[in-house]
């Protein structure tokens, strides 16, 4: 979580590292850890504009794909596609 300051300072290298680590965390971390990190992300990015329908559909497919990958490592996961955050 040391890289979260990309939201404030716009450091692209830190942002990219955070995004990569979030995706790895989603694949390998316990459900509770993913949900805890999501709570922090939600609090820090709550002012994002609403996506259009095409973008929502694309994000849903990405989230479903990530969950499919996660189930290869965490077969008993209780996470759903809605638990994956599209950090940018």
Residue, then its C-alpha position, 0 to 999 in steps of 0.5 A: x500500500x506504500x504506492x497509494x500516493x499515486x492518487x495524489x501526486x501522479x507518479x506513473x511508476x508508482x501507479x503502475x507498480x500499485x496496479x500490478x501489485x493489486x492484481x497479484x493481491x487479487x489472485x493470491x491473497x486471502x478473501x479478507x485481505x482483498x476486501x480490506x484493500x478494496x475498502x481503502x480503494x473505495x474510500x480513496x476513489x469515491x469521486x470517480x464519474x460513472x462509466x458508460x454502459x460499454x465500459x461497464x460491460x468491459x469491466x465486468x468481463x475483466x473482473x470475471x476473467x480475474x475471478x476465473x484466474x483466482x479460482x485456480x489458486x484459491x479454489x474456496x474463494x468467496x469473492x465475486x466479480x464485484x470484488x475486483x476493482x479496476x484501478x487506473 
